């Protein structure tokens, strides 16, 4: 299976690359994908599954030379012409001569559980950076929800000198991402017990399946696996990952509208991602990371008056975030 994936990756870069001009932003868009066969199973008895998607990338390039590259990982192929909040960062990035790439592993849901999983994304990204002469430019990461978790997992991979292409992320911005999978396990158990909303119950079933299948059981059965995988575990007395991240420039966005969560999903502070972000931020600051920021908003999200979920990228000021990335780049250059 591994050799098949690598062959497909190679073919995608050789045969399925397309170039087109974006009429809206007057920039070049490069797409390189291959459709994967098979399915991703979401249940223990394989009764629930979804087909694998496209593996590859969509790259947005400014008309003149790029100063940096902003990377987003996703579980599925991305149509960046769609109206998805994260894609709104493309235009302000291009205005500041920053390239933006969306990398898809072909799995509709990807946790980056193993180095093997991450290496596929690393190959896709590395080939793209080399091909488009971006490998000597700073690389920044971004991610909403689980994609933010994936961004931090990729940082771990790179900071451990595992990147085949020597990628070294300079700054990361994540939005309402789950970090502590021990807490996540208990959150999903609580959602099943509450049986309050079908979306919460459905998510709980497949998340518990994924965690048990990939981490060797429940936290009680495989705590070390949970600590090894999670970017942050509150109950990890050794604070295992903090040393790895203590020099990373990181922003964490969240809007902890607890009234919405209780009313609409029967979730409280213990069962929303905000608690992970606050704990991670606290431990990073204690370790001396003054480049860590926790951005907390209140009713900033798009459509909040219509009772929209606070789990959304719309709380992020994209233009201001691009300026933040560029400030970090100036620090790097001036060192």
C-alpha positions as CSV (number, residue, x, y, z in Angstrom):
1,X,0.0,0.0,0.0
2,X,2.8,2.4,0.9
3,X,4.6,1.8,-2.5
4,X,1.3,2.3,-4.3
5,X,0.7,5.7,-2.6
6,X,4.2,6.9,-3.4
7,X,3.8,5.8,-7.1
8,X,0.5,7.7,-7.2
9,X,2.2,10.7,-5.7
10,X,4.9,10.6,-8.3
11,X,2.4,10.3,-11.1
12,X,0.3,13.2,-9.8
13,X,3.3,15.6,-10.0
14,X,4.2,14.4,-13.4
15,X,0.8,14.1,-15.1
16,X,-2.0,16.0,-13.4
17,X,-0.6,19.5,-12.8
18,X,-2.7,22.3,-14.2
19,X,-2.2,26.0,-14.4
20,X,-4.9,28.6,-14.6
21,X,-5.4,32.3,-14.0
22,X,-7.7,33.5,-11.3
23,X,-10.0,36.3,-12.7
24,X,-10.9,37.6,-9.2
25,X,-7.4,38.1,-7.8
26,X,-5.3,38.1,-11.1
27,X,-2.9,35.5,-9.9
28,X,-1.8,32.0,-10.9
29,X,-3.4,28.9,-9.5
30,X,-1.6,25.5,-9.8
31,X,-3.5,22.3,-9.1
32,X,-1.9,18.9,-8.9
33,X,-4.1,16.0,-7.8
34,X,-4.6,12.3,-8.3
35,X,-7.9,10.5,-7.3
36,X,-7.4,7.8,-4.7
37,X,-9.4,4.6,-4.8
38,X,-10.8,3.0,-1.7
39,X,-12.7,4.2,1.4
40,X,-12.1,5.4,4.9
41,X,-14.0,3.4,7.5
42,X,-15.6,5.4,10.3
43,X,-17.0,2.6,12.4
44,X,-15.9,-0.5,14.1
45,X,-18.0,-2.9,12.0
46,X,-17.2,-1.0,8.8
47,X,-20.9,-0.1,8.4
48,X,-20.1,3.5,8.0
49,X,-17.4,4.7,5.4
50,X,-16.6,7.5,3.0
51,X,-14.7,7.3,-0.2
52,X,-11.1,8.5,-0.4
53,X,-10.7,11.8,-2.1
54,X,-8.0,13.5,-4.2
55,X,-4.4,13.6,-3.1
56,X,-2.2,16.6,-4.0
57,X,-2.4,20.4,-3.7
58,X,-3.9,23.7,-4.8
59,X,-1.3,26.5,-4.9
60,X,-2.1,30.2,-5.2
61,X,0.9,32.2,-6.5
62,X,1.2,36.0,-6.6
63,X,2.0,37.6,-9.9
64,X,5.5,38.6,-8.7
65,X,8.0,36.6,-6.6
66,X,6.6,35.1,-3.4
67,X,8.1,36.2,-0.1
68,X,6.8,33.2,1.9
69,X,4.4,30.3,1.7
70,X,1.4,29.8,3.9
71,X,0.4,26.1,4.2
72,X,-3.0,24.6,5.2
73,X,-3.5,20.8,5.5
74,X,-6.9,19.2,4.9
75,X,-8.4,15.8,4.9
76,X,-9.9,16.2,1.5
77,X,-9.3,17.8,-1.9
78,X,-10.0,21.5,-1.9
79,X,-11.9,23.6,-4.3
80,X,-10.7,27.0,-3.3
81,X,-13.4,28.7,-5.3
82,X,-15.9,27.4,-2.8
83,X,-17.2,29.7,0.0
84,X,-15.3,28.3,2.9
85,X,-14.0,30.7,5.7
86,X,-10.4,29.6,5.6
87,X,-10.2,30.4,1.9
88,X,-10.8,34.1,2.6
89,X,-7.1,34.3,3.7
90,X,-6.0,33.8,0.1
91,X,-6.6,37.4,-1.1
92,X,-4.9,39.3,1.7
93,X,-2.0,36.9,1.5
94,X,-1.6,37.5,-2.2
95,X,-1.7,41.2,-1.7
96,X,1.4,40.9,0.5
97,X,3.1,38.6,-2.1
98,X,2.6,35.4,0.0
99,X,1.8,32.2,-1.7
100,X,-0.9,30.0,-0.2
101,X,-1.0,26.2,-0.6
102,X,-3.7,23.7,0.4
103,X,-2.4,20.2,0.8
104,X,-4.7,17.2,0.7
105,X,-3.7,13.7,1.8
106,X,-6.7,12.2,0.1
107,X,-8.2,11.1,3.5
108,X,-11.5,13.0,4.1
109,X,-10.6,12.9,7.8
110,X,-6.9,12.9,8.7
111,X,-5.4,13.1,12.2
112,X,-1.8,12.6,11.2
113,X,-1.6,9.7,13.6
114,X,1.7,8.4,12.4
115,X,4.9,9.5,10.8
116,X,3.8,7.6,7.7
117,X,0.7,9.7,7.5
118,X,2.7,12.9,7.9
119,X,5.4,11.9,5.4
120,X,2.8,11.8,2.6
121,X,1.8,15.4,3.3
122,X,5.5,16.3,3.6
123,X,6.2,14.8,0.1
124,X,3.3,16.7,-1.4
125,X,4.4,19.9,0.1
126,X,8.1,19.4,-0.5
127,X,7.6,18.6,-4.2
128,X,5.4,21.7,-4.6
129,X,7.8,24.0,-2.9
130,X,10.7,22.7,-5.0
131,X,8.8,22.8,-8.3
132,X,7.7,26.4,-7.8
133,X,10.9,27.7,-6.4
134,X,9.6,28.3,-2.9
135,X,11.8,26.0,-0.9
136,X,14.1,28.9,0.1
137,X,11.3,31.0,1.4
138,X,9.8,31.0,5.0
139,X,7.0,28.5,5.5
140,X,4.1,29.4,7.8
141,X,1.2,27.1,8.8
142,X,-2.5,27.6,9.5
143,X,-5.4,25.4,10.4
144,X,-9.0,25.3,11.5
145,X,-10.1,22.7,14.0
146,X,-8.4,19.3,13.3
147,X,-6.4,20.9,10.5
148,X,-4.8,23.0,13.2
149,X,-3.9,19.9,15.2
150,X,-2.4,18.5,11.9
151,X,-0.3,21.7,11.6
152,X,1.2,21.2,15.1
153,X,1.8,17.5,14.3
154,X,3.7,18.6,11.2
155,X,5.7,21.0,13.3
156,X,6.7,18.1,15.6
157,X,7.7,16.1,12.6
158,X,9.8,18.9,11.2
159,X,11.4,20.0,14.5
160,X,12.4,16.3,15.0
161,X,14.4,16.6,11.7
162,X,12.1,14.1,9.9
163,X,11.1,16.3,6.9
164,X,12.5,14.8,3.7
165,X,12.6,18.4,2.3
166,X,14.0,20.1,5.4
167,X,10.9,22.1,5.9
168,X,11.0,24.2,9.2
169,X,7.8,26.1,9.9
170,X,8.5,29.6,11.2
171,X,5.1,30.4,12.7
172,X,1.7,28.8,13.1
173,X,-1.9,30.0,13.6
174,X,-4.6,27.6,14.6
175,X,-8.3,28.2,15.3
176,X,-10.4,26.2,17.8
177,X,-8.3,23.1,17.4
178,X,-8.5,20.0,19.7
179,X,-5.0,19.4,21.2
180,X,-5.5,17.1,24.2
181,X,-6.8,13.8,23.0
182,X,-7.3,12.5,26.5
183,X,-9.8,15.3,27.1
184,X,-11.2,14.7,23.6
185,X,-11.9,11.1,24.5
186,X,-13.9,12.1,27.6
187,X,-15.7,14.8,25.6
188,X,-17.0,12.2,23.1
189,X,-18.0,9.8,25.9
190,X,-20.0,12.7,27.4
191,X,-21.6,13.5,24.1
192,X,-22.8,9.9,23.8
193,X,-24.1,9.9,27.4
194,X,-25.9,13.2,26.9
195,X,-27.4,12.0,23.6
196,X,-28.5,15.6,23.0
197,X,-27.8,16.5,19.4
198,X,-27.4,14.1,16.4
199,X,-24.3,15.9,15.1
200,X,-22.5,15.6,18.4
201,X,-23.5,12.0,18.8
202,X,-22.4,11.1,15.3
203,X,-19.1,12.8,15.7
204,X,-18.6,11.1,19.1
205,X,-18.9,7.7,17.5
206,X,-16.4,8.1,14.8
207,X,-13.9,10.1,16.9
208,X,-13.9,7.4,19.6
209,X,-13.4,4.7,16.9
210,X,-10.5,6.6,15.4
211,X,-8.8,7.2,18.7
212,X,-9.3,3.6,19.9
213,X,-8.1,2.2,16.6
214,X,-5.1,4.4,16.2
215,X,-3.9,5.0,19.7
216,X,-4.3,1.5,21.1
217,X,-7.5,1.9,23.1
218,X,-8.9,4.4,25.6
219,X,-6.6,6.8,27.6
220,X,-6.9,4.4,30.5
221,X,-5.5,1.6,28.4
222,X,-2.9,3.6,26.4
223,X,-2.1,6.8,28.1
224,X,1.5,7.0,26.7
225,X,0.2,6.8,23.1
226,X,-2.2,9.7,23.8
227,X,0.7,11.8,25.2
228,X,2.9,10.8,22.3
229,X,0.3,11.8,19.8
230,X,-1.3,14.9,21.3
231,X,0.4,18.3,20.9
232,X,-0.7,19.0,24.5
233,X,-2.1,16.9,27.4
234,X,-3.1,18.7,30.5
235,X,-2.5,15.8,32.8
236,X,1.0,15.0,31.4
237,X,3.1,15.8,34.4
238,X,6.3,15.9,32.4
239,X,4.8,18.4,29.9
240,X,6.5,16.3,27.2
241,X,5.8,18.5,24.2
242,X,6.4,21.9,25.7
243,X,10.1,21.8,25.1
244,X,9.5,21.1,21.4
245,X,7.2,24.1,21.0
246,X,8.7,26.6,23.5
247,X,10.4,28.7,20.7
248,X,7.6,28.5,18.2
249,X,5.7,31.6,17.2
250,X,2.1,30.5,17.6
251,X,-1.3,32.1,17.6
252,X,-4.4,30.3,18.9
253,X,-7.9,31.7,18.1
254,X,-11.1,30.8,19.9
255,X,-14.5,32.2,20.7
256,X,-15.7,30.3,23.8
257,X,-19.4,31.1,23.6
258,X,-20.4,28.7,26.3
259,X,-24.1,29.7,26.2
260,X,-24.2,28.6,22.6
261,X,-22.5,25.3,23.3
262,X,-24.7,24.4,26.2
263,X,-27.9,25.4,24.4
264,X,-27.1,23.8,21.1
265,X,-24.8,20.9,21.9
266,X,-25.0,20.3,25.7
267,X,-21.3,20.9,25.9
268,X,-19.6,22.9,28.7
269,X,-16.1,24.2,29.3
270,X,-14.7,20.7,29.8
271,X,-16.0,19.6,26.4
272,X,-14.9,22.4,24.1
273,X,-11.5,23.0,22.5
274,X,-11.0,26.3,24.3
275,X,-9.7,24.5,27.4
276,X,-6.9,22.9,25.3
277,X,-5.8,26.2,23.8
278,X,-5.8,28.0,27.1
279,X,-3.9,25.2,28.8
280,X,-1.3,25.0,26.0
281,X,-0.9,28.7,26.0
282,X,-0.4,28.8,29.8
283,X,2.2,26.0,29.7
284,X,4.1,27.7,26.8
285,X,4.2,31.0,28.6
286,X,5.5,29.3,31.8
287,X,8.2,27.7,29.7
288,X,9.3,31.1,28.4
289,X,7.6,31.2,25.0
290,X,6.7,34.9,24.7
291,X,5.9,34.3,21.0
292,X,2.7,32.4,22.0
293,X,-0.6,34.3,21.8
294,X,-4.2,33.4,22.7
295,X,-6.7,35.4,20.8
296,X,-10.1,35.3,22.5
297,X,-13.1,36.9,20.8
298,X,-16.7,37.5,21.8
299,X,-19.5,37.4,19.2
300,X,-17.1,38.2,16.5
301,X,-18.0,35.3,14.2
302,X,-19.8,35.8,11.0
303,X,-23.6,35.2,11.5
304,X,-23.5,34.9,15.3
305,X,-26.8,36.9,15.5
306,X,-28.4,34.0,13.5
307,X,-27.1,31.5,16.1
308,X,-24.1,30.3,14.1
309,X,-21.5,28.0,15.7
310,X,-18.4,29.7,17.3
311,X,-16.3,26.8,15.8
312,X,-15.4,28.8,12.7
313,X,-12.5,30.5,11.0
314,X,-14.6,33.7,10.6
315,X,-13.3,34.9,14.0
316,X,-9.9,35.4,12.4
317,X,-8.9,38.8,11.0
318,X,-7.1,37.5,7.9
319,X,-5.4,40.7,6.9
320,X,-4.1,41.2,10.4
321,X,-2.9,37.6,10.6
322,X,-1.0,38.0,7.3
323,X,0.8,41.0,8.8
324,X,1.6,38.9,11.9
325,X,3.2,36.3,9.8
326,X,5.2,39.0,8.0
327,X,6.4,40.5,11.3
328,X,7.7,37.0,12.2
329,X,9.5,36.8,8.9
330,X,11.2,40.2,9.5
331,X,12.5,38.9,12.9
332,X,13.9,35.8,11.2
333,X,15.7,38.0,8.5
334,X,17.1,40.4,11.1
335,X,18.5,37.7,13.4
